[in-house]
Amino acid sequence: MFVLCENTVGFVCLVFLCGSTRANAKEGAPKILSMSVDVPDATNQPPDSARSTTVKFATDRAVRLEVQIQQFINDKGLTARGEDCDIATSCDIYLSTFLDTTTPTARWPGSATFVTFNRIFSVTDTNSFQVERIIRRDFCNVTVTPVATLRVEALDQDTFTPDDIVEQFNCGPLPSIDLASFVTDPDLETDLSWNPLTCTGLLQGGQVQLTVGYRASFVLSAACVVPSPIITAELEKSI
């Protein structure tokens, strides 16, 4: 929500009312972020389509990027070698992820290592299943977020032998998010719908699929959470 006010010298102030996010929902009143827009005198101005407006951001800003892993599909129950996960039962799948902002366009695994992959979900005796997990990354004090690719590895867990790789996915790259878009289009702040994100399986030619969505929101820096170098994303079950 925006509130405009004008003083006697032709300067317009813009107040951006941020609704409570999950990070500050308990605080009660909405946060208020003040910004200013320089508007020249209306005399002899060009048409609206030819005008440009410069937005001056306050320093208290952050972008929250969320990626939701929604569904894993492996109806045939095969590993990357084309073998059944188990002879008598179905797969025992676990998923590990890494949000790569360092080398998002590089070949698998990009800048990820065994240590930086985070195990986020597991099932037993199931080939295809709903995941519904959200990976969150906050970018504090930025005007534009970096391009990112979500790396996802699916493995079948075995008891007496090494785990089998089922599939490796590159999801993205996610587009760079410009903070200015949340001012020029205020509907983005309340639009919490998921945008589809393409995930490409690298080992089974599309037989195993992963459904993923992403969204971005504008939050105050006080609510911005910086991940550690290894735990690269905050994980939570989606609502």
Backbone as a ProteinNet text record, in pm:
[ID]
protein_1_A
[PRIMARY]
MFVLCENTVGFVCLVFLCGSTRANAKEGAPKILSMSVDVPDATNQPPDSARSTTVKFATDRAVRLEVQIQQFINDKGLTARGEDCDIATSCDIYLSTFLDTTTPTARWPGSATFVTFNRIFSVTDTNSFQVERIIRRDFCNVTVTPVATLRVEALDQDTFTPDDIVEQFNCGPLPSIDLASFVTDPDLETDLSWNPLTCTGLLQGGQVQLTVGYRASFVLSAACVVPSPIITAELEKSI
[TERTIARY]
85.2	0	87.9	54.1	131.2	46.6	106.3	40.6	122.6	61.1	130.7	96.9	194.8	171	256.7	209.4	282.7	299.4	421.1	442	434.7	466.7	445.6	550.8	659.6	766.5	767.9	660.9	650.4	722.6	753.6	823	720.9	718.1	621.2	690.9	633.5	690.4	604.8	668	601.2	625	519.3	531.1	481.7	567	536.7	503	380.4	337.8	356.7	445.5	474.3	387	307.3	231.6	323.5	273.2	355.8	394.7	521.7	569.9	575.1	613.4	624.2	730.2	828.9	937.2	896.3	794.7	758.5	610.3	542.5	398.5	357.1	447	410.5	424.9	477.7	503.3	379.4	272.2	149.8	141.2	171.6	153.1	244.6	197.2	281.7	402.1	509.5	629.6	608.6	672.6	660.2	797.6	808.2	933.5	910.1	980.9	963.7	1062.9	1015.2	1098.6	1054.5	1136.3	1101	1109.8	1019.9	1018.6	1025	1125.7	1138	1045.8	951.5	857.1	874.8	919.8	939	806.8	815.6	696.1	622.2	487.7	407.1	406.6	453.7	451.6	542.9	489.8	567.6	630.4	557	608.1	569.3	652.6	617.7	505.3	447.6	341.3	389.9	291.9	326.1	419.2	398.3	478.8	624.6	654.2	791.6	859.3	786.4	843.5	917	1013.1	1083.8	1085.5	1068.8	1066.3	1179	1257	1367.7	1325.1	1337.6	1301.1	1426.7	1426.7	1539.2	1505.8	1577.7	1547.6	1610.2	1541.2	1602.9	1703.3	1793.9	1895.9	1840.2	1724.4	1666.1	1587.9	1655.5	1590.7	1650.9	1570.2	1616.2	1517.2	1565.6	1480.6	1484.4	1368.7	1359.1	1319.6	1405	1380.7	1344.2	1233.2	1189.2	1170.1	1219.2	1202.8	1131.6	1019.4	940.7	956.2	1009.5	1012.8	878.2	802.7	663	638.2	691.3	659.8	776.9	800.6	902.3	831	863.8	794.6	897.1	888.5	972.5	887.1	785.2	683.1	739.5	847.9	905.8	997.7	1031.1	1114	1254.1	1316.6	1448	1557.4	1677.7	1795.5	1853.5	1957.9	2020.1	2082.6	2111.7	2167.2	2059.5	1933.4	1824.1	1779.7	1823.5	1787.7	1677.7	1603.1	1503.8	1572.6	1511.2	1567.1	1577.9	1470.8	1466.9	1390.1	1428.2	1364.5	1222.4	1203.9	1074	988.5	1050.8	976	1006.6	962.6	985	1109.5	1133.1	1253.8	1246.2	1362.6	1376.6	1454.1	1381	1442.7	1471.8	1586.8	1610.1	1664.5	1625.7	1660.9	1757.8	1860.3	1955.7	1962.7	1978.7	1972.7	2087.9	2112.8	2209.8	2166.1	2150.9	2114.2	2242.5	2274.7	2403	2390	2449.8	2452.9	2592.6	2688.9	2826.8	2851.3	2811.7	2828.3	2696.4	2590.7	2458.1	2445.2	2528.8	2517.4	2619	2696.9	2798	2733.3	2806.4	2759.7	2752	2671	2656.9	2794.3	2821.7	2733.8	2756.4	2819	2846.7	2943.8	2910.4	2997.9	2965.3	2871.3	2832.4	2938.3	2947.1	3031.1	2946.1	3003.1	2929.8	2888	2972.2	2943.9	2830.7	2823.3	2725.1	2585.9	2571.4	2437.4	2368.7	2241.6	2163.3	2052.2	2048.2	1941.7	1813.3	1708.8	1588.1	1464.6	1466.4	1343.3	1378.8	1302.5	1323.8	1192.8	1179.1	1063.8	1114.9	1032	1065.5	958.2	1004.3	915.5	814.5	862.1	775.4	853.5	794.7	862.6	833.1	706.6	664.6	591.1	610.7	556.3	553.5	470.8	468.6	582.3	649.4	761.3	720.1	676.3	628.1	729.4	845.8	948.6	992.7	1020.3	1061	1205.8	1285.4	1422.3	1422.5	1468.3	1460.8	1601.5	1620.7	1747.6	1716.1	1771.1	1755.8	1879.6	1856.7	1964.8	1950.5	2039	2028.1	2101.1	2041.6	2104.1	2147	2055.8	2083.3	1973.2	2002.9	1900.6	1863.7	1955	1930.3	1988.3	1912.2	1962.8	2045.7	2138.2	2214.7	2130.1	2169	2106.4	2138.5	2045.1	2065.7	2013.1	2074.8	2028.3	2016.8	1903.4	1885.8	1936.5	2033.1	2085.1	2016.5	1959.2	1888.6	1939.1	1973.4	2016.9	1923.1	1875.3	1788.2	1864.5	1867	1936.5	1844.3	1870.7	1799.4	1887.5	1834.6	1913.7	1912.5	2031.5	2046.9	2111.1	2081.5	2131.1	2271	2294.7	2420.4	2512.2	2466.1	2546.5	2543.1	2635	2632.4	2500.7	2459.4	2335.5	2347.3	2234.8	2231.7	2180.1	2246.7	2196.6	2075.3	1968	1847	1842.4	1865.4	1864.9	1932.9	1985.2	2041.7	1972.4	1928.2	1850.9	1921.1	1917.5	1945	1811.8	1772.6	1645.7	1676.1	1636	1663.5	1738.6	1816.2	1843.8	1726	1715.2	1615.5	1658.7	1565.8	1603.8	1646	1727.4	1765.9	1644.1	1626.8	1512.3	1557.2	1492.3	1524.1	1433	1491.9	1414.4	1319.5	1355.8	1270.7	1134.9	1126.5	999.2	894.6	935	839.4	784.6	845.9	794.5	709.5	757.8	682.9	559	557.8	442.1	409.6	329.2	303.2	231.1	163.9	93.9	189.7	317.9	414.9	430.3	408.2	428.5	324	204.3	98.2	74.4	142.4	126.6	220.6	164.9	245.4	233	184.5	171.9	309.7	317.6	444.2	458.6	574.7	606.6	674.4	633.7	695.7	842.5	922	1065	1100.1	1166.6	1201.1	1318.3	1300.2	1407.1	1444.8	1571.3	1620.5	1693.2	1640.9	1708.5	1825.3	1938.9	2061.7	2094	2027.7	2072.4	1971.3	1843.2	1742.6	1656.4	1699.6	1629.6	1486.1	1454.6	1320	1225	1268.5	1179	1147.8	1243.3	1221.8	1204.3	1100.7	1068	1059.5	1086.6	1078	1000.9	895.6	814.9	856.7	891.2	944.7	881.9	859.5	814.2	901.2	894.3	971.7	890.4	927.2	866.7	965.8	945.1	1030.8	942.6	990.8	916.9	1014.2	960.9	1038.5	1022.9	1132.6	1127.6	1223.1	1199.8	1290	1417.8	1526.1	1655	1653.7	1570.7	1563.2	1515	1440.3	1389.9	1477.6	1586.7	1674.1	1763.7	1766.1	1843.9	1956.2	2080.7	2196.6	2234.8	2237.8	2274	2423	2460.4	2601.5	2662	2796.7	2860	2822	2787	2755	2604.6	2532.9	2387	2337.6	2314.4	2295	2152.2	2059.4	1921.5	1846.6	1749.5	1662.6	1553.1	1526.8	1431.9	1310	1193.9	1072.6	968.5	873.8	764.2	667.5	624.6	536	398.9	330.3	197.1	92.5
-119.9	0	123.6	219.1	342.4	460.2	554.7	677.9	793.3	882.1	996.4	1122.5	1210	1340.1	1441.6	1564.6	1667.3	1790.3	1846.5	1968.1	2089.6	2203.4	2327.9	2354	2277.7	2304.1	2201.3	2133.7	2042.2	1911.5	1873.5	1746.8	1646.8	1532.3	1430.5	1323.7	1285.6	1176.1	1052.7	940.3	813.2	724.1	677.2	588.1	452.1	350.7	214.1	134	85.4	8.5	-137.3	-203	-344.6	-424.4	-518.5	-605.7	-696.8	-753.8	-840.3	-963.8	-996.3	-1120.4	-1223.3	-1347.9	-1450.3	-1416.5	-1335.1	-1302.7	-1200.1	-1115.5	-1011.9	-1014.4	-1129	-1134.1	-1113	-1148.2	-1136.4	-995.1	-905.7	-771.6	-682.4	-730.5	-652.7	-556.3	-430	-325	-346.7	-309.8	-324.5	-232.7	-278.4	-196.2	-85.5	28.3	141	175.8	178.1	214.2	340.1	447.8	574.4	587.1	629.1	653.9	786.6	844.7	970.8	959.1	1029.6	1033.1	1178	1215.7	1351.3	1369.4	1463.3	1489.7	1633.9	1659	1796	1867.6	1998.4	2078.3	2029.2	2025.6	1969	2054.5	2179	2267.1	2216.1	2211.5	2171.3	2033.1	1943.9	1808	1724.3	1626.2	1537.7	1445.1	1370.9	1275.7	1175.1	1109.3	1014.7	905.8	858.4	748.5	787.1	917	962.4	1005.9	1007.4	1052.1	937.5	972.5	873.5	921.9	829.5	861.8	788.7	858.6	798.9	773.7	648.7	612	605.4	677.6	675.6	579.7	469.6	368.6	403.9	368.9	372.3	258	263.7	159.3	32.6	40.8	-73.2	-159.3	-247	-321.5	-461.4	-554.7	-691.2	-761.2	-862.1	-944.7	-1087.1	-1146.9	-1286.2	-1373.6	-1468	-1561.5	-1696.7	-1754.3	-1884.5	-1978.8	-2100.5	-2204.4	-2321.9	-2362.4	-2471.6	-2597	-2703	-2833	-2898.9	-2922.3	-2959.6	-3109.2	-3169.8	-3310	-3379.3	-3504.7	-3589.6	-3706.5	-3732.8	-3836.5	-3933.7	-4058.5	-4167	-4292.9	-4290.8	-4395.1	-4534.9	-4546	-4677.9	-4726.8	-4639.8	-4680.4	-4721.8	-4645.3	-4681.4	-4590.6	-4644.6	-4565	-4510	-4428.8	-4370	-4475.8	-4595.3	-4703.9	-4783.3	-4744.5	-4815.5	-4939.1	-4956	-5071.6	-5034.4	-5136.6	-5113	-5071	-4975.2	-4935.5	-5055.8	-5132.3	-5253.9	-5360.3	-5483.9	-5592.7	-5616.2	-5618.9	-5656.3	-5536.4	-5419.7	-5302.4	-5183.3	-5065.9	-4943.3	-4870.9	-4750.6	-4674.4	-4616	-4597	-4523.2	-4395.4	-4293.5	-4173.9	-4069.5	-4003.9	-3880.7	-3775.2	-3651.2	-3538.3	-3446.2	-3401.6	-3303.9	-3186.8	-3065.4	-2946.1	-2851.3	-2764.7	-2656.2	-2541.9	-2421.2	-2303.8	-2234.2	-2245	-2199.7	-2057.4	-1961.8	-1822.9	-1782.2	-1872.5	-1842.8	-1875.2	-1994.8	-2037.1	-2096.2	-2013.9	-2067.4	-2125.6	-2083.1	-2133.2	-2243.1	-2283.5	-2387	-2525.4	-2622.1	-2759.1	-2814.7	-2920.4	-2987.7	-3029.8	-3010.4	-2954.7	-2805.9	-2734.1	-2593	-2574.3	-2481.5	-2455.1	-2543.8	-2637.8	-2725.3	-2831.7	-2873.8	-2986.3	-3081.2	-3195.5	-3290.9	-3227.1	-3139.2	-3077.5	-2976.2	-2903.8	-2795.3	-2844.1	-2967.8	-3020.7	-3046.9	-3005.2	-3022.3	-3123.8	-3224.9	-3325.3	-3265.6	-3261.5	-3189.2	-3277	-3398.9	-3477.8	-3623.2	-3714.9	-3856.9	-3933.2	-4041.8	-4131	-4274.4	-4368.4	-4509.5	-4580.2	-4674.7	-4761.1	-4680.9	-4573.5	-4486.8	-4436.2	-4449.7	-4405.1	-4259.2	-4218.4	-4081.4	-4024.6	-3895.5	-3841.8	-3689.9	-3632.1	-3488.1	-3452	-3340.3	-3297.8	-3181	-3071.1	-2952.8	-2904.1	-2871.1	-2810.9	-2679.3	-2579.9	-2448.3	-2422.2	-2382.3	-2338.2	-2186.7	-2120.8	-1974.1	-1915	-1809.5	-1736.5	-1587.3	-1517.7	-1373	-1303.5	-1195.5	-1112.4	-974.9	-945.7	-824.2	-707.5	-587.9	-463.9	-472.8	-518	-527.9	-454.9	-416.3	-363.8	-466.1	-558.3	-663.5	-793.9	-902	-1030.6	-1097.8	-1185.8	-1258.6	-1365.9	-1404	-1518.2	-1643.2	-1737.8	-1857.2	-1981	-2094.7	-2224.4	-2318.8	-2387.3	-2486.5	-2621.4	-2678.7	-2812.1	-2912.2	-3017.4	-3118.1	-3256.6	-3335.5	-3473.1	-3568.9	-3670.3	-3773.1	-3904.9	-3966.5	-4093	-4194.9	-4322.6	-4433	-4487.8	-4486.5	-4528.4	-4680.3	-4736.8	-4880.9	-4907.4	-5024	-5057.7	-5117.6	-5209.8	-5284.3	-5249	-5167.8	-5126.6	-4974.7	-4913.9	-4767.9	-4720.9	-4602.6	-4545.5	-4525.7	-4544.7	-4532.7	-4395.5	-4332.2	-4206.8	-4236.6	-4164.5	-4179	-4071.4	-3945.8	-3836.3	-3714	-3631.3	-3501.5	-3395.3	-3287.6	-3183.4	-3048.4	-2974.2	-2830.9	-2759.1	-2680	-2607.4	-2459	-2404.6	-2264.2	-2244.6	-2134.3	-2043	-1952.2	-1919.9	-1824	-1685.8	-1605.9	-1472.4	-1381.9	-1282.9	-1181.9	-1097.4	-1069.6	-992.9	-850.7	-753.5	-612.7	-557.6	-504.5	-450.9	-340.6	-266.8	-157.5	-207.6	-334.1	-387	-390.3	-397.5	-400.8	-262.3	-158.4	-23.2	15	-17.7	16.9	-69.7	-189.5	-278.4	-327.1	-250.9	-286	-418.3	-468.3	-595.5	-710.8	-694	-799.9	-831	-730.6	-750.7	-844.1	-845.3	-929.7	-1053.5	-1064.3	-1180.8	-1290.9	-1392	-1500.6	-1627.9	-1616.3	-1733.9	-1781.2	-1907.8	-1967.5	-1961.1	-1915.1	-1914.9	-2046.7	-2112.1	-2240.8	-2224.8	-2322.2	-2323.5	-2455.5	-2448.2	-2568	-2640.7	-2770.7	-2855.5	-2958.1	-2962.9	-3054	-3170.6	-3292.3	-3411.9	-3446.1	-3480.6	-3497.5	-3642.5	-3738.8	-3877.5	-3973.3	-3942.3	-4038.1	-3986.5	-3882.2	-3836.8	-3796.1	-3740.5	-3690.8	-3792.4	-3916.9	-4016.5	-3984	-3923.6	-3879.2	-3727.9	-3679.1	-3536.9	-3476.2	-3347	-3269.8	-3141.9	-3116.9	-2996.1	-2894.6	-2774.4	-2671.5	-2536.5	-2452.8	-2315.9	-2219.8	-2091.2	-1991.2	-1862.8	-1780.6	-1649.3	-1560.1	-1430.5	-1333.9	-1233.1	-1183.2	-1083.2	-980.4	-863.8	-752	-751.3	-758.1	-756.7	-651	-608.4	-513.9	-585	-510.7	-569.8	-632.8	-581.4	-638.6	-782.8	-818	-954.8	-1040	-982.8	-1052.9	-1150.3	-1275.5	-1380.8	-1422.6	-1404.9	-1441.4	-1585.7	-1674.5	-1814.1	-1829.6	-1939	-1969	-2018.4	-2026.9	-2071.1	-2212	-2298.7	-2437.4	-2457.8	-2415.5	-2425.9	-2309.7	-2335.7	-2227.3	-2177.1	-2240.7	-2195.8	-2236.7	-2154	-2188.2	-2278.5	-2387.6	-2487.6	-2488.3	-2498.2	-2509	-2583.6	-2645.1	-2710.3	-2603.7	-2613.1	-2511	-2520.6	-2409	-2402.8	-2422
0	0	0	-82.3	-91.2	-42.9	27.1	70.1	18.1	-58.3	-115.6	-36.6	-19.4	40.9	-31.9	-43.2	-116.2	-26.9	-27	50.2	-41.2	12.3	-62.2	-167.2	-169	-266.4	-378	-392.9	-505.6	-485.6	-362.4	-334.8	-282.8	-342.7	-304.7	-223.7	-112.9	-34.6	-54.4	-57.2	-80.8	39.1	100	214.5	172.2	187.9	146.8	271.9	282.3	398.2	368.4	442.7	423.2	517.8	466.8	552.3	628.8	735.5	818.8	742.1	742.3	684.9	794.5	754.6	855.6	957.9	916.9	1009	1113.2	1079.5	1175.1	1209.3	1182	1199.1	1344.2	1436.1	1576.1	1629	1550.2	1599.7	1597.8	1532.9	1534	1419.2	1442.4	1342.4	1223.5	1102.8	984.5	989.3	920.9	910.7	807.6	828.7	737.4	684.6	553	488.4	406.8	438.6	369.5	256.1	141.1	25.1	-35.8	-118.5	-181.7	-331.6	-399.2	-544.4	-588.2	-665.8	-715.8	-834.7	-823.6	-930.9	-975.9	-1098.2	-1144.4	-1162.5	-1178.3	-1199.3	-1322.6	-1314.3	-1422	-1547.6	-1541	-1657.1	-1766.9	-1890.6	-2008.2	-1993.2	-1928.5	-1914.4	-2035.9	-2075.7	-2186.2	-2145.9	-2240.5	-2206.9	-2103.8	-2035.2	-1929.5	-1978.4	-2101.5	-2153.5	-2169.4	-2176.4	-2198.6	-2070.4	-1958.5	-1833	-1762.9	-1683.9	-1602.7	-1458.9	-1366	-1224.3	-1154.9	-1076.2	-1003.1	-860.1	-815.9	-680	-594.8	-483	-389.8	-275.1	-266.9	-166.7	-32.6	73.2	205	213.5	309.8	321.4	384.1	444.5	514.7	417.2	346.1	239	228.8	179.3	157.3	65.6	-4.7	-89.6	-35.9	-19.2	25.1	-94.4	-126.7	-236.1	-176.7	-223	-175	-293.1	-277.4	-378.6	-312.7	-369.9	-312.9	-399.1	-339.5	-406.9	-381.3	-487.8	-472.9	-489	-595.9	-623.4	-692.4	-654.8	-716.9	-783.4	-909.9	-986.9	-1044.3	-1001.7	-1052.9	-1057.6	-1145.1	-1144.9	-1168.5	-1243.1	-1271.9	-1160.3	-1067.6	-955.3	-994.1	-1084.7	-1136.8	-1081.8	-1074	-1042.6	-1172.3	-1161	-1279.9	-1370.1	-1317.7	-1399	-1470.3	-1452.9	-1516.6	-1442.1	-1318.8	-1237.5	-1139	-1094.1	-990.5	-861.3	-791.3	-661.5	-569	-559.7	-479	-555.9	-537.5	-611.5	-562.6	-432.5	-377.4	-338.6	-318.4	-272.8	-363.3	-320.9	-397.7	-346.2	-398.6	-365.2	-224.1	-165.6	-39.7	-72.1	-115.5	-173.4	-66.4	-79.5	-5.2	-101.2	-76.1	-161.5	-88.8	-160.9	-108.6	-205.3	-152.9	-237.2	-207.3	-305.7	-289.9	-380.4	-323.9	-402.4	-445.8	-573.6	-627.3	-680.9	-609.9	-656.6	-702.6	-691.2	-730.3	-876.7	-919.2	-1059.3	-1108.8	-1118	-1150.2	-1290.2	-1384	-1521.2	-1551.6	-1452.8	-1474.3	-1478.6	-1533.6	-1536.6	-1394.7	-1380.2	-1251.2	-1198.6	-1069.2	-964.7	-940.3	-1033	-1010.9	-895.6	-806.3	-691.8	-572.4	-589.7	-479.1	-453.9	-329.5	-290.2	-206.3	-172.6	-89.7	42.5	95.7	225.3	214.9	103.8	93.5	55.9	9.6	-14.7	118.6	127.7	249.5	225.8	307.4	297.9	353.8	272.3	312	324.8	266.8	263.7	237.9	297.4	271.6	287.2	211.7	221	211.8	253.7	241.2	159.3	77.2	-0.5	-83.4	-147.4	-227.6	-348.4	-467.1	-589.4	-622.8	-610.5	-642.6	-521.2	-494.7	-370.5	-374.4	-286.2	-262.7	-167.7	-193.5	-110	-20.1	-81.3	-8.1	95.5	46.3	129.8	67	150	101.4	140.5	43.1	66.7	55.9	160.6	166.3	169.7	91.1	95.4	99.5	198.3	209.7	155	79.8	27.1	91.8	186.7	267.2	201.3	213.3	165.7	19.8	-64.1	-207.2	-283.2	-404.4	-494.3	-600.5	-629.8	-728.1	-673.2	-679.4	-632	-741.2	-703.6	-804.5	-871.4	-991.9	-1058	-976.3	-969.3	-887.3	-958.8	-931.5	-979.6	-860.8	-851.5	-746.1	-796.5	-726.6	-757.8	-663.9	-721.3	-641.8	-680.6	-580.6	-605.1	-532.8	-605.3	-548.8	-542.8	-426.5	-407.1	-342.4	-371.8	-308.8	-197.6	-76.3	39	53.2	64.5	84.3	219.6	274.2	407.7	404.3	312.3	312.4	195.8	104	-11.2	-23	-99.5	-116.8	-176.5	-137.3	-190.7	-341.5	-410.9	-556.5	-597.7	-692.6	-749	-836.1	-814.6	-895.6	-1003.2	-966.2	-1063	-1002.9	-1089.9	-1053	-1136.9	-1071.5	-1138.7	-1128.5	-1237.9	-1237.2	-1252.7	-1155.4	-1159.6	-1176.9	-1289.3	-1316	-1445.3	-1454.9	-1342.9	-1309.2	-1181.1	-1137.1	-1182	-1232.5	-1279.8	-1165.8	-1197.9	-1100.7	-1064.1	-936.6	-887.3	-856.4	-919.9	-898.5	-789.8	-684	-572.8	-618	-721.4	-768.6	-814.9	-857.1	-905.3	-795	-669.1	-559.4	-527.7	-582.3	-566.5	-686.7	-807	-927.4	-943	-883.6	-890.9	-749.5	-674.7	-534.9	-517.9	-623.5	-612.1	-585.6	-621.2	-597.7	-449.6	-365.7	-222.3	-163	-219.4	-166.2	-250.6	-365.3	-452.1	-404.2	-338.1	-283.5	-366.1	-490.2	-575.6	-621.3	-656.5	-698.5	-849.6	-895.6	-1037.8	-1073.3	-1183.4	-1218.4	-1253.6	-1212.5	-1239.4	-1306.6	-1420.3	-1496	-1431.4	-1408	-1355.5	-1461.9	-1496.9	-1599.8	-1534.8	-1557.6	-1509.5	-1600.5	-1542.2	-1618.6	-1651.1	-1587.2	-1597	-1658.7	-1654.6	-1699.9	-1814.3	-1881.1	-2001.2	-1979.8	-1864	-1837.8	-1778.6	-1756.3	-1696.4	-1550.7	-1482.6	-1344.6	-1346.5	-1280	-1287.3	-1147.8	-1143.4	-1019.5	-1048.8	-971.2	-986.8	-881	-928	-838.8	-873.1	-773.3	-794.2	-715.2	-751.2	-677.6	-665.3	-568.4	-551.4	-477.3	-487.3	-419.1	-346.9	-233.7	-157.7	-101.3	-68.2	-14.9	136.2	209.7	355.6	408.3	530.6	594.5	638	642.9	678.1	816.9	905.9	1040.2	1037.5	932	918.4	828.9	778.9	685.3	761.5	716.8	781.6	688.4	732.4	651.5	682.6	582.5	608.9	634	697.3	718.8	587.9	577.9	453.4	411.1	508.7	475	466.6	569.1	565.4	481.4	353.3	258.8	250.7	320.5	311.3	436.7	472.5	584.5	531.7	602.4	555.9	646.1	585.5	665	583.5	651	581.5	535.2	410.3	355.8	419.9	418.5	479.1	370.3
[MASK]
+++++++++++++++++++++++++++++++++++++++++++++++++++++++++++++++++++++++++++++++++++++++++++++++++++++++++++++++++++++++++++++++++++++++++++++++++++++++++++++++++++++++++++++++++++++++++++++++++++++++++++++++++++++++++++++++++++++++++++++++

